[in-house]
Each structure stands twice: as C-alpha cells, then as structure tokens.
Amino acid sequence: MADPRQKKICETIRELMHTATTGRSPFTIMRPATVDTGGAPNARVVVLREANDGVLSFITDLRSPKAKEICAQPLVNLSGYEASSSVQLRVAGRARINTDEERRKKFWNGLLPHTHLLFWSPLAPGAIVSAPEDLYTEVELLNGDSAKLYAHFGLVDVIVDCIDWLDLSTEPPVRCRFARTRDGWEASWLAP
Ligand SMILES: Cc1cc2nc3c(=O)[nH]c(=O)nc-3n(C[C@H](O)[C@H](O)[C@H](O)COP(=O)(O)O)c2cc1C
C-alpha cells in the first residue's frame, strides 16, 4: 500500500476498532448480517468485543439463529456508522464459532457478571413465550448453575477479508476498499 492517504485511512480504521473494543464508540455496536437457511439476509446488532490482527470477535448464544446460520454459511458482513464523522465501515469476512476451550474460558472470565446473565435463560433466543415476563420465571431455574450458562456461551471470530471505508465528511467523499491478499492488504479507491 504505497499511497500515504490509504495508509492513513488504514491506521484510522485500526484506531477506530481499538477504541470500539476497549471503550465505547458508535463502532462498538456493529451489525453482522448472515444468510438464513432459506437464503434470506438476516442482520442484527452486536457488541464488538475484540479486534486483533484482522479478526473481529463478538459473543452470542450458541442456541441463537445467528450461530446456526454461521455454522451453515460462514460468510458474513458487519457494518457500522459513526454519525459525528460521517464514516461508514463495512467488513466482509468468514465467521467461525470458536471451539478453543482455553480462549473461550479466558473470554468468559473477562466478561462482566451482568454479561453472564445474558446466558441465563433456558429458552433459546427466538423461542416463543406466552408473555415477556415468562422469561424471569425461567431464569430463576438456571440461576447459579454456571456450567449451564457457559454451555450457552458462543464466541464468534470473524476473519476479515475486506473492509469498505466511506467518509462523507469531505468533498469529494472518500471511499476506499482494503482487500486481504497473500502478502498483506491491497487498497483501491472506489466511487462512492
Ligand atoms: C445494543 C444491543 C447489543 C446487542 N449485543 C448483542 C451481542 O453482543 N450478541 C448477541 O448475540 N446479541 C446481541 N444483541 C441482540 C441481537 O441484536 C439479536 O436480537 C439477538 O442476538 C438474536 O439474534 P438472532 O436471532 O439473529 O440470532 C444486542 C442487541 C442490542 C439492542
């Protein structure tokens, strides 16, 4: 990547991902889109937990539709937007449910207790309930059984293959794509 402007954008993306995962920023919330079993797109928001060496990670319930969709079809696209800078990021990659017990355990132990609570329900995300309050009665049942909570915990790693940067704050607007190659990252300017 010879163009200094592209290098600068690349550095900015690294900083944005670092801030998003070590503190709070608009990019802390990203929207991974998967493909459902019928071939339809399925997007939702998640909290970005880690950005390391071209891998983005988030957590999810292993029983959730998105976890099943990732297993069936690992190509995903995560998007995010920062209104204050008018920057959009779209990240294409390959998602994997991490099965490395050591990494899973380390991640789990680093989560706040209230995040562990997300895994307390014996009901799978998306299960039909007769009323929202029903959830709490069910939650009581799993309260205290940490092995069961951990069994529901999923760590998703997305190996980034392509990043599409769009900055609408300047004139002309700037759009740049960074694609992973065997030797590193190849940058191309794109029409916005
Ligand atoms: C602010 C916010 C943050 C969220 N963070 C996560 C998350 O980190 N992981 C997750 O699985 N779901 C998260 N959710 C819930 C998802 O958006 C989604 O509703 C749920 O995971 C079920 O998705 P699925 O049916 O596509 O699997 C979050 C929702 C909101 C509103």
The ligand as an SDF file (V2000), in Angstrom:
LIG
                    3D

 31 33  0  0  0  0  0  0  0  0999 V2000
  -27.4720   -2.7450   21.9280 C   0  0  0  0  0  0  0  0  0  0  0  0
  -27.5930   -4.2150   21.6190 C   0  0  0  0  0  0  0  0  0  0  0  0
  -26.4830   -5.0200   21.7400 C   0  0  0  0  0  0  0  0  0  0  0  0
  -26.5760   -6.3870   21.4580 C   0  0  0  0  0  0  0  0  0  0  0  0
  -25.4590   -7.1690   21.5730 N   0  0  0  0  0  0  0  0  0  0  0  0
  -25.5380   -8.4730   21.2490 C   0  0  0  0  0  0  0  0  0  0  0  0
  -24.3620   -9.2830   21.2640 C   0  0  0  0  0  0  0  0  0  0  0  0
  -23.2560   -8.8410   21.5660 O   0  0  0  0  0  0  0  0  0  0  0  0
  -24.5020  -10.5910   20.9180 N   0  0  0  0  0  0  0  0  0  0  0  0
  -25.7080  -11.1280   20.5460 C   0  0  0  0  0  0  0  0  0  0  0  0
  -25.7540  -12.3150   20.2400 O   0  0  0  0  0  0  0  0  0  0  0  0
  -26.8190  -10.3820   20.5230 N   0  0  0  0  0  0  0  0  0  0  0  0
  -26.7720   -9.0700   20.8470 C   0  0  0  0  0  0  0  0  0  0  0  0
  -27.9030   -8.3030   20.8000 N   0  0  0  0  0  0  0  0  0  0  0  0
  -29.1960   -8.9300   20.4260 C   0  0  0  0  0  0  0  0  0  0  0  0
  -29.2190   -9.1720   18.9060 C   0  0  0  0  0  0  0  0  0  0  0  0
  -29.3560   -7.9350   18.2320 O   0  0  0  0  0  0  0  0  0  0  0  0
  -30.3230  -10.1400   18.4770 C   0  0  0  0  0  0  0  0  0  0  0  0
  -31.5710   -9.5990   18.7540 O   0  0  0  0  0  0  0  0  0  0  0  0
  -30.1990  -11.4950   19.1610 C   0  0  0  0  0  0  0  0  0  0  0  0
  -28.8440  -11.8790   19.3030 O   0  0  0  0  0  0  0  0  0  0  0  0
  -30.9110  -12.5730   18.3360 C   0  0  0  0  0  0  0  0  0  0  0  0
  -30.3670  -12.5550   17.0400 O   0  0  0  0  0  0  0  0  0  0  0  0
  -30.5320  -13.7700   16.0050 P   0  0  0  0  0  0  0  0  0  0  0  0
  -31.9530  -14.1930   16.0980 O   0  0  0  0  0  0  0  0  0  0  0  0
  -30.2100  -13.1700   14.6950 O   0  0  0  0  0  0  0  0  0  0  0  0
  -29.5690  -14.8450   16.3950 O   0  0  0  0  0  0  0  0  0  0  0  0
  -27.8220   -6.9400   21.0650 C   0  0  0  0  0  0  0  0  0  0  0  0
  -28.9220   -6.1060   20.9160 C   0  0  0  0  0  0  0  0  0  0  0  0
  -28.8140   -4.7810   21.1940 C   0  0  0  0  0  0  0  0  0  0  0  0
  -30.0460   -3.9050   21.0230 C   0  0  0  0  0  0  0  0  0  0  0  0
  1  2  1  0
  2  3  1  0
  2 30  2  0
  3  4  2  0
  4  5  1  0
  4 28  1  0
  5  6  2  0
  6  7  1  0
  6 13  1  0
  7  8  2  0
  7  9  1  0
  9 10  1  0
 10 11  2  0
 10 12  1  0
 12 13  2  0
 13 14  1  0
 14 15  1  0
 14 28  1  0
 15 16  1  0
 16 17  1  0
 16 18  1  0
 18 19  1  0
 18 20  1  0
 20 21  1  0
 20 22  1  0
 22 23  1  0
 23 24  1  0
 24 25  2  0
 24 26  1  0
 24 27  1  0
 28 29  2  0
 29 30  1  0
 30 31  1  0
M  END
$$$$
